[in-house]
């Protein structure tokens, strides 16, 4: 049903407009409340996919000497995998591999996309 412009203006009363603005102001807070790496249960895996703007899984656990493979999925979006001691360079397809020799926690990120982070936990 089409509503005349004049009628549509009457529908936005100050109270309704105020409520809409409060709701819109809350959206960024909800969107930014992403789970931190510390809150994610590690997955026993040695392969990570770059899907959209996220790593999947975000937190993995491997044994010393394991080679982890990151695989770019779906398209032409550039990403990188950069951590302390390893850097894939910018890629939009293919794979990157890095061997983790020593126990520890290795955080990494895509330097092009905020909040695109991951972690490799190396345990004996």
BAVEXVO-38820 format. One line per field, with one value per residue: residue number from 1; residue in one letter; x negated, y negated, z negated of N, C-alpha, C in turn. Coordinates in pm, whole numbers, plus 50000, padded with zeros to 5 digits. Layout:
BEGIN
n c(NUM,...)
res c(A,...)
n_x c(X,...)
n_y c(Y,...)
n_z c(Z,...)
ca_x c(X,...)
ca_y c(Y,...)
ca_z c(Z,...)
c_x c(X,...)
c_y c(Y,...)
c_z c(Z,...)
***
This chain:
BEGIN
n c(1,2,3,4,5,6,7,8,9,10,11,12,13,14,15,16,17,18,19,20,21,22,23,24,25,26,27,28,29,30,31,32,33,34,35,36,37,38,39,40,41,42,43,44,45,46,47,48,49,50,51,52,53,54,55,56,57,58,59,60,61,62,63,64,65,66,67,68,69,70,71,72,73,74,75,76,77,78,79,80,81,82,83,84,85,86,87,88,89,90,91,92,93,94,95,96,97,98,99,100,101,102,103,104,105,106,107,108,109,110,111,112,113,114,115,116,117,118,119,120,121,122,123,124)
res c(X,X,X,X,X,X,X,X,X,X,X,X,X,X,X,X,X,X,X,X,X,X,X,X,X,X,X,X,X,X,X,X,X,X,X,X,X,X,X,X,X,X,X,X,X,X,X,X,X,X,X,X,X,X,X,X,X,X,X,X,X,X,X,X,X,X,X,X,X,X,X,X,X,X,X,X,X,X,X,X,X,X,X,X,X,X,X,X,X,X,X,X,X,X,X,X,X,X,X,X,X,X,X,X,X,X,X,X,X,X,X,X,X,X,X,X,X,X,X,X,X,X,X,X)
n_x c(49916,49937,49839,49938,49699,49733,49889,49711,49520,49649,49649,49402,49357,49216,49149,49141,48939,48725,48704,48631,48380,48237,48237,48089,47846,47761,47695,47419,47278,47366,47277,47002,46937,46787,46678,46393,46062,45975,46208,46287,46318,46050,45995,45895,45703,45539,45580,45698,45954,46001,46275,46495,46469,46330,46149,46163,46148,46128,45958,45712,45563,45253,44991,44638,44426,44616,44749,44937,45201,45336,45616,45742,46073,46321,46303,46207,46115,45864,45646,45431,45213,45076,44841,44638,44336,44425,44566,44792,44809,45001,45286,45538,45624,45544,45295,45129,44858,44728,44493,44514,44293,44225,44379,44649,44847,44974,45076,45249,45332,45540,45414,45555,45820,46016,46062,46035,45905,45697,45581,45315,45253,44993,44931,44777)
n_y c(50117,49786,49489,49158,48890,48678,48800,48997,48843,48764,48994,49021,48937,48733,48896,49155,49122,49066,49313,49477,49371,49434,49712,49748,49644,49840,50055,50052,50109,50363,50501,50472,50628,50863,51198,51253,51385,51520,51621,51829,52172,52385,52566,52889,52892,52854,52699,52396,52193,51907,51730,51514,51239,51362,51599,51952,52250,52005,52033,52264,52575,52734,52985,52957,52901,52923,52844,52578,52501,52240,52161,51983,51899,51868,51631,51294,51129,50965,51090,51135,51338,51273,51297,51323,51381,51502,51454,51431,51265,51061,51215,51354,51598,51950,52107,52090,52190,52270,52388,52477,52492,52467,52493,52276,51971,51834,51557,51421,51217,51065,50806,50624,50618,50519,50684,50937,51194,51457,51757,51974,52240,52405,52706,52951)
n_z c(50000,50089,49929,49895,49911,49729,49532,49446,49317,49087,48938,48812,48523,48261,48031,48139,48328,48158,48023,48237,48299,48065,48083,48322,48239,48066,48227,48339,48102,48040,48268,48237,48025,48048,47996,47796,47855,47629,47523,47679,47734,47805,48113,48214,48477,48796,49009,49146,49267,49470,49474,49613,49411,49198,48995,48995,48828,48558,48338,48287,48181,48167,48191,48109,48392,48587,48905,49000,49218,49401,49593,49863,49931,50172,50368,50465,50268,50092,49842,49559,49356,49067,48818,48519,48642,48876,49203,49455,49671,49901,50036,50252,50310,50288,50073,49752,49554,49232,48999,48664,48414,48138,47813,47719,47744,48030,48175,48456,48744,49000,49165,49310,49234,48970,48660,48770,48665,48529,48362,48278,48074,47933,47793,47581)
ca_x c(50000,49864,49887,49899,49585,49778,49933,49592,49454,49722,49620,49278,49373,49089,49121,49104,48809,48627,48687,48556,48240,48177,48215,47978,47722,47722,47649,47274,47231,47393,47189,46863,46917,46740,46611,46248,45994,45967,46337,46317,46260,45966,46030,45778,45703,45419,45621,45782,46006,46035,46408,46543,46372,46301,46075,46247,46180,46046,45857,45679,45460,45171,44870,44515,44385,44729,44761,45074,45231,45446,45666,45832,46196,46425,46307,46100,46084,45728,45624,45301,45203,44953,44819,44499,44249,44478,44641,44829,44821,45139,45333,45683,45652,45430,45271,45008,44824,44624,44470,44497,44200,44219,44506,44682,44967,44937,45187,45226,45440,45539,45383,45646,45957,46029,46125,46010,45794,45697,45479,45267,45199,44907,44918,44711)
ca_y c(50000,49661,49388,49025,48833,48598,48896,49063,48750,48764,49117,49006,48847,48718,49010,49267,49090,49084,49457,49530,49329,49514,49845,49741,49620,49966,50152,50066,50172,50506,50553,50469,50713,50992,51284,51242,51513,51587,51681,51935,52304,52428,52684,52965,52887,52794,52625,52280,52134,51765,51724,51377,51164,51432,51725,52059,52199,51890,52077,52406,52631,52832,53034,52901,52960,52929,52742,52527,52453,52146,52170,51875,51953,51787,51503,51203,51041,50981,51112,51191,51405,51216,51318,51307,51476,51555,51357,51490,51166,51046,51317,51366,51740,52036,52149,52048,52290,52236,52494,52427,52585,52454,52468,52136,51915,51752,51481,51368,51131,51010,50666,50540,50621,50514,50797,51065,51245,51599,51800,52112,52278,52522,52775,53083)
ca_z c(50000,50096,49834,49941,49841,49615,49431,49393,49225,48960,48865,48736,48410,48189,47944,48224,48385,48050,48000,48351,48285,47958,48139,48418,48164,48001,48326,48342,47979,48053,48372,48193,47909,48098,47899,47798,47873,47500,47492,47776,47706,47917,48191,48260,48624,48853,49128,49120,49389,49471,49533,49594,49332,49073,48998,48944,48695,48516,48242,48303,48093,48239,48124,48166,48518,48679,49007,49014,49353,49418,49729,49903,49989,50233,50432,50501,50156,50041,49700,49523,49227,49014,48676,48476,48708,49002,49281,49584,49777,49947,50130,50266,50332,50260,49936,49682,49451,49135,48900,48528,48348,47993,47743,47692,47803,48144,48231,48591,48793,49135,49141,49388,49183,48824,48591,48838,48585,48499,48265,48279,47943,47950,47662,47582)
c_x c(49912,49926,49845,49788,49628,49821,49813,49520,49521,49689,49496,49295,49240,49054,49076,48968,48700,48600,48606,48409,48169,48145,48098,47846,47672,47663,47497,47220,47253,47297,47045,46836,46876,46669,46461,46187,45985,46096,46372,46244,46177,46017,45900,45786,45572,45451,45718,45826,46029,46165,46465,46435,46351,46219,46165,46170,46084,45934,45836,45570,45388,45055,44748,44475,44495,44722,44908,45088,45352,45486,45766,45952,46275,46390,46181,46062,45943,45728,45477,45313,45070,44949,44673,44415,44305,44568,44666,44813,44966,45172,45484,45724,45528,45418,45142,44984,44715,44616,44441,44416,44210,44357,44525,44813,44926,45062,45149,45347,45432,45521,45475,45784,45957,46103,46116,45884,45808,45584,45445,45205,45121,44883,44855,44815)
c_y c(49876,49560,49252,48969,48757,48691,48965,48973,48751,48887,49106,48899,48839,48838,49131,49244,49109,49231,49519,49493,49406,49653,49846,49718,49748,50065,50162,50135,50323,50567,50562,50561,50855,51069,51268,51381,51591,51660,51800,52063,52348,52557,52755,52972,52827,52718,52515,52224,51985,51754,51586,51297,51230,51557,51831,52191,52087,51932,52226,52445,52741,52876,52966,52975,52968,52813,52705,52470,52361,52150,52058,51937,51842,51646,51423,51108,51070,50996,51147,51259,51359,51233,51299,51417,51539,51452,51416,51393,51160,51149,51308,51511,51819,52072,52084,52150,52236,52349,52430,52529,52584,52435,52319,52097,51814,51685,51431,51288,51114,50861,50571,50528,50624,50637,50928,51121,51394,51631,51945,52137,52408,52582,52911,53192)
c_z c(50000,50002,49886,49853,49717,49501,49366,49294,49089,48876,48779,48628,48335,48101,48027,48286,48281,48024,48114,48341,48176,48009,48235,48346,48099,48100,48332,48217,47985,48154,48326,48076,47952,47988,47911,47812,47742,47463,47582,47736,47826,47983,48230,48411,48671,48982,49088,49254,49368,49547,49507,49524,49197,49100,48939,48945,48655,48421,48259,48205,48170,48151,48185,48293,48622,48779,49020,49154,49349,49565,49755,49974,50055,50274,50444,50388,50105,49890,49682,49388,49169,48863,48643,48541,48834,49069,49420,49700,49821,50053,50140,50293,50294,50113,49883,49572,49361,49033,48765,48449,48197,47931,47717,47759,47909,48202,48370,48633,48943,49115,49217,49326,49030,48773,48667,48775,48562,48404,48289,48141,47964,47811,47681,47569)
***
